[in-house]
């Protein structure tokens, strides 16, 4: 079951376990320069607005209504990252794990393969939440991704068009599988209790069907982690999926009647203001190697040279940034001196 609340997807499996809740939202962010240098993680600038397809079906192409899902607005050449979290036990300090597969234009963002509903273990075609707290782009090699950047379908920039040769789908596709109940219960029982529960208490012209897709942008330092639980941990008989349609600003206003937020600042303006960038590593997890098919894609910058176009403004390199290290959450408590 999927619900949309406060621009966040809530994906629940109450028939598997009462803690089985996966949260997904889409964060606005800076577009890093596409200059083949690798950059740290940019900040989140707030959630994108998200709307139900069903609420605006009279203004959408029939194919979009058939796919269902949600609508999300992006400017051309705007970047996003996907934020994940999950429900947790009220008795123990552990969050419910999920296997999550993400695609752009039905091209898997981890392997570069075309979309299938099931999970594959070799090569691993999914991420594990909450070990993987976010995903910023296509996994092109170990420790590096190419940023998700919105581009119109039909121009040849998107990963879908470069790999499949067609511009049929666009958007983002997500499917979520919960951990098996018995495997989760074993994790809970091995974890220290948080507390003792006995003690503590109108009709308009339809939108044009030309949609937006995600293309590979600049290089960013981000690791996509191996599944530490193993393929057998996932309940592949239960899944829930969502198609996220990406609309440009004009389409969004026609379909929803709502304005699109202002464009985010450029990476150069953000860096000039001495605001921080980020790096995240979890030394307990092993990163995946990345996919050859994704590594072979032309970035938007490279493609634009071939096409003699200039779709990216403000793409100049930026100087070394102020970077804050973020570590994975630790449950260890420091004793201190006292």
N, C-alpha and C positions, 0 to 999 in steps of 0.2 A: 504494500500500500504506500503510495506517494502522496504527500500533501505539500502545498506551498504556503508558507507563513513567513511574513516579514522578509520577503525576497530570498528565502532559504528553502531548499528541498529537504523535506523530512521523510526518510525512507524507513518504514517500520516493518518488522516481522514478528508481530505479537504471538503468532502461532508457533514460532520457534523459541522465543524467550522474551520476557517482559523488558529486558535490557537491550534488545536488538533494535537499536535506532541509529541510523547513519544520517549525518547532516552534511549537505553540500551547498556551498554558495559560490558565487562568481565575483571575484574582486577586480575592481578597476586598478590600474597600475601604470607606471611609466613604461614607455617603449624604449628599450635599451638600443644603443646604436648598432646597426647591422654592418659591422666593419671587420668581422672575423676576429676581433679581440674578444676574450671572455670576461664577463662582468659578474659581480655579485648579485644577490637577490634584491630586486627593487621592493619598495614598500607596498602595502595594500592601501588604496585610497578610498575604501568603502565599497559596499556591495553594489553591483549592477541591479537596476530595477528588473523584475521578472513578472510576467503576466501569464495567466492561463490562456492557452489556445482557444478553449471553448468559450471564453468570455468575449472573443472578438471574431468568431468563426465567420460571420457574415461579410467580413472585410478581408478574408484570407483566401488564397487559392485552395481549391478542393483537396489537392494533394497534401497540403500542410495540415488541414483539418483531419485528414485520414491518419496522419502520423501522430496526431495528438501532441502532448507535451506542453512546453512553455515557450514564451517569446522573450528575447533579450535584445536590448539595443546596443549597437556599437558604432562608433565612427570608423570610416575607412582608415586603416593603418593604426588603429588603437589596439593596445595589448590587454590581455587579461590573465589571471591565474585562478585556479580552482582550489578552493579551501575545503578541507574535510575534517570532520570530527565525529565522535560516536558517543552513544549513551554509555553510562557506567553503572556499575553495581552500587546500590545504596549501602552495601555492607562492606565492600572491599575497594581498595584503590586500584581498580582496573577498568579499562574501557572495552566495550564489546568490539572484537575484530571483524572486519569485512574484507572480502576480495572485491575490488572495484575495477571494472574495465572501462577505459575512456577512449573514444574515437573522435576524430574530426573529419566530417564528410565520409563517415564509415571507414576511415583508415585508422587502425589502432595506433595510439600515440606512443606505445611502448615498443611494439614490434614492427610497425609499418605494414602489417598484414590487413587484408580486407576484413570487414566486420563479420563476426559470428557471435551467436548468443552465448555459447559455452565458454568455459575456462580452459586454457591450455597451460601445461606445466613446462614444456620444453620446446621452444623457449617460453618462459613465463610471459603471459600477455596481459597481466593485470598488476595493480599495486595493492598493497595491504594497508588498510586504514585501521587504527590511527598511527601506525609506524611511519607511514608516508603522510605527513600533515598537509601537504599541498602539492600541486603539479602546475608548473609554469609553461611547459612546452613539450615538444617532441624529443624523445630520448635518442640522441644521435650518436653518443659514445659514452663510455664510462665516465661519470662525473660531469657530463655536459649535456645540456638540452638546447634546442632552438626555440625561442619564445613564441607563444601563440599570438599571432597578429591577424586581425580581421582584414580580409580583402574580398572584393566582389567576385562572385563566381563568373566564369567565362573569360577571365583575363589570363588564366594559365598560372597564377601564382600559388594557389592553394595546394596543400599536400594531396588532396583528393585528385585534383586534375593532373598533377605531376606523376602520381603512381597509377591511377586507374585510367587516365586518359579521358575521363568524362567529368562533367559538372552536374551530377545528378542529385546530390543530397545536401551538401553544405552543412552548416550547423555543428552541434556537438552531440554525441551519443554517449550515454552512461548506463551501465548495467551493474547492479550490486547483488552480491551473494553473501549471506550471513555465515558465520562460523557455526558448525554443528553444535547443538545444545550441550551434548555431553562433553565436547572438547572445551567449551567455554566454562562449564561447571568445574572441570578439573583445574582450569586456570584460576578461577575464583577461589577454590579451596586451597590452592598453593600460595595465595596472597594474604598478606597480613590484614586482619580486620581493621576497618576505620574506627569503629566504636562498638560498644555493646548495645544492641537494640533494646535490651531489657532495662537499660539504665537511661539511655538518651531518647528523647521523644521529637439605435438609429440606422439606418442604412446609408452607406456611401459606396463609392467605386471601390471594387476590390483592390487590394494591394497587388503590385506587380509581383510575379512569381520569381523574379531574379533575386536570389538570396545571397547571404554572405557566408563565407567559409573561413577556415583558419589556415594561414600560411606560415612557413617557418621564418622567423625573424632572426634577431641577433643571438649570439651565443651567450649562455648563462651557466654559471657553476651551480649545478644541482644534481644530487645523486638520486637514482630511482632504485629502491632497495629490493633485494631478494625476499621471497616469502619464507620467513623463519619457522612458520608453523607446518608447512608441507601441504601439498595439494589435497590430501585426504581430510584436511581440517574443515573444508568448506562444504556447506550443504548445497550441492548443485541442483537439488530438486526444487529449491526455492530461490527466486530471483525477482527483481523489480527493475524496470528500465525506464528511461526518459529521453525524449528527443528535444534538444534545446535549439530552437530556430533563432538564428541571428538576423536581426533587421538593421538596416542602416537608419540614420536619424530621420530621414524623410518618411520612410516606410513606418517607422515607429509612431510618428505623430499622426499619420493617416489612419493607422490601424487602431491605436489606443486613445487618440485625442490628447495625449500627454506629451509634455516637452521632454527632450533629452537633456540630461545634465551637461554642463559645460565641459569642454574637452579638458583632460587632465594636463598638468604642467609637463613641459618637456624634461627629458633626463638632464639636459644641460642646466635648465633653470633650477631644478631640484638640487643638483650638485652644487651650483653656485651659491645656494642658500645654506650650504654646509649641513644639510640634513642627512641622516644616516642611511646606508645601505646595509644588507645583512648577508650572513653566511650561516648555513645550517649543516651540521654533520652529526650522524649517530654512529660512533665508532663500534657499536655492538652489532651493527647490521652490515651486510655485504651489498655493494652497489651492482646493478646489472651492467652488462657491457655496452648496451645500446644496439640499435638495429642498423645493418648495412644499408637497407633500402631507405631509411630515414636520413642516414648520414649522406647519402647520395643526392638528396634533394637540393635544388637551388634555393638559397635564401631569397627573400624579396629583393635584397640589394643585388645579388648576383643575377637574378632573373631580369631585373630592370635594365641591367647593362646589356643583356642579350636582346631585349626588346626595344632598347633605346628609349626608355621611359624613365620618369622620375616620380614614382608614387610615394616616396618617403621624404617628408620635409624634416628639417632639424635632425639630420643623421650624422652630424660630425662627431668624432670621438670625444669622450669626456675624460678629464684628468682623474688621477687616482682618488678614490672616494674614501670617506669616513665609513668604515665597515664595522658593524657590531656582530660578534659571534653569538649564535644561538645554539645551545645544546639541547639534546633530547631531555624531556622531563626526568628528574631523578627523585626517587622516593627516600633517598638517604638524608638523614638529618645530621648536621654538623653540631658537635657537642659544644665547641667554643671554649673560651677561657673565662672562668668566673669563680 
